[in-house]
Amino acid sequence: MIRPKIPVNPLPTGLVAPLVHPSTGDITYGSTNVPACDCHHAVAPAPPAKHPRVELPAVHLTPAGLVAVVAGGAGLVLVVGAVLVSMLLAVAITGASVAVCAVVLRSLLNGQTRR
């Protein structure tokens, strides 16, 4: 009951045999049961139904809606820009502090070797 039902394919032909239930002798194709027969043909599944193309309604913006969209876009650009600039500033400050620490350590180590 918990085991997955995997189709069995004894020969490396590339064709997968349908799953046969041992209790009923029926072959299961999706949700319909087709009785098993002794012939060696496979029932092809029905082609998928073609759906009609769905037309989406056009978007009409009022002047107030257009102003709101432009203001929202500008605000988003400003917020993302501020975040990126602050991250770049944090990286620059970290790099400068590491460089200062390196210079101080180098001078301390050079001072000990000269004595």
C-alpha positions in Angstrom: 0.0 0.0 0.0 2.8 2.4 0.8 5.2 1.1 -1.9 5.2 3.1 -5.2 3.7 1.4 -8.2 6.5 1.4 -10.7 5.9 0.0 -14.2 8.0 -3.0 -15.1 10.1 -3.0 -18.2 12.0 -6.3 -18.7 13.7 -5.4 -22.1 15.7 -2.3 -22.8 13.3 -1.3 -25.6 12.5 2.2 -24.3 8.8 1.2 -24.0 7.3 1.0 -20.5 4.7 -1.7 -19.8 1.5 -0.6 -18.1 0.9 -1.6 -14.5 -1.2 -4.7 -14.0 -3.1 -5.2 -10.8 -2.8 -8.8 -9.7 -6.3 -8.9 -8.0 -8.4 -7.7 -10.9 -6.2 -8.4 -14.0 -7.0 -5.0 -15.3 -4.6 -2.5 -16.7 -4.8 1.0 -15.1 -4.6 4.0 -17.4 -5.1 7.1 -15.2 -8.6 6.9 -13.7 -10.1 4.3 -16.2 -9.7 0.6 -16.1 -9.2 -1.3 -19.3 -9.5 -5.1 -19.2 -6.2 -6.9 -20.0 -5.9 -9.0 -23.2 -3.4 -11.4 -24.6 -2.5 -9.4 -27.7 0.7 -7.4 -27.8 -0.6 -3.9 -28.5 -0.6 -0.9 -26.3 -3.5 1.5 -25.9 -2.4 5.0 -26.7 -3.6 7.7 -24.4 -6.0 10.2 -25.8 -4.4 13.5 -27.0 -4.9 16.4 -24.6 -7.8 18.6 -25.4 -6.9 21.9 -27.0 -7.9 24.9 -24.9 -9.1 28.0 -26.7 -6.8 31.0 -26.4 -7.8 33.1 -23.4 -7.8 36.8 -24.1 -6.8 38.9 -21.2 -8.4 42.3 -20.8 -6.4 45.3 -21.6 -5.1 47.4 -18.6 -6.4 50.9 -18.6 -4.7 53.4 -16.3 -6.3 56.6 -15.2 -4.0 59.6 -14.7 -4.1 59.1 -11.0 -3.2 55.5 -11.4 -0.4 56.3 -13.7 1.0 58.8 -11.1 0.7 56.1 -8.4 2.6 53.6 -10.6 5.4 56.1 -11.4 5.7 57.2 -7.8 5.8 53.6 -6.6 8.5 52.7 -9.2 10.6 55.8 -8.2 10.3 54.9 -4.5 11.4 51.3 -5.2 14.4 52.6 -7.2 15.4 54.9 -4.3 15.1 52.2 -1.7 17.1 49.7 -3.6 19.7 52.3 -4.4 20.0 53.3 -0.8 20.4 49.6 0.3 23.1 49.0 -2.4 25.0 52.2 -1.5 25.0 51.3 2.2 26.3 47.8 1.4 29.1 49.3 -0.7 29.9 51.8 2.0 30.1 49.0 4.6 32.5 47.0 2.4 34.7 50.0 1.8 34.8 50.9 5.5 35.7 47.2 6.4 38.4 47.2 3.7 39.9 50.4 5.0 39.9 49.2 8.6 41.6 45.9 7.6 44.2 47.9 5.7 44.9 50.1 8.7 45.2 47.1 11.0 47.7 45.5 8.6 49.9 48.6 8.5 49.9 48.8 12.3 50.8 45.1 12.7 53.5 45.4 10.1 55.0 48.4 11.8 54.9 46.6 15.2 56.6 43.5 13.8 59.2 45.5 12.0 59.9 47.5 15.2 60.6 44.3 17.1 63.0 42.9 14.6 65.1 46.1 14.6 65.7 46.1 18.3 
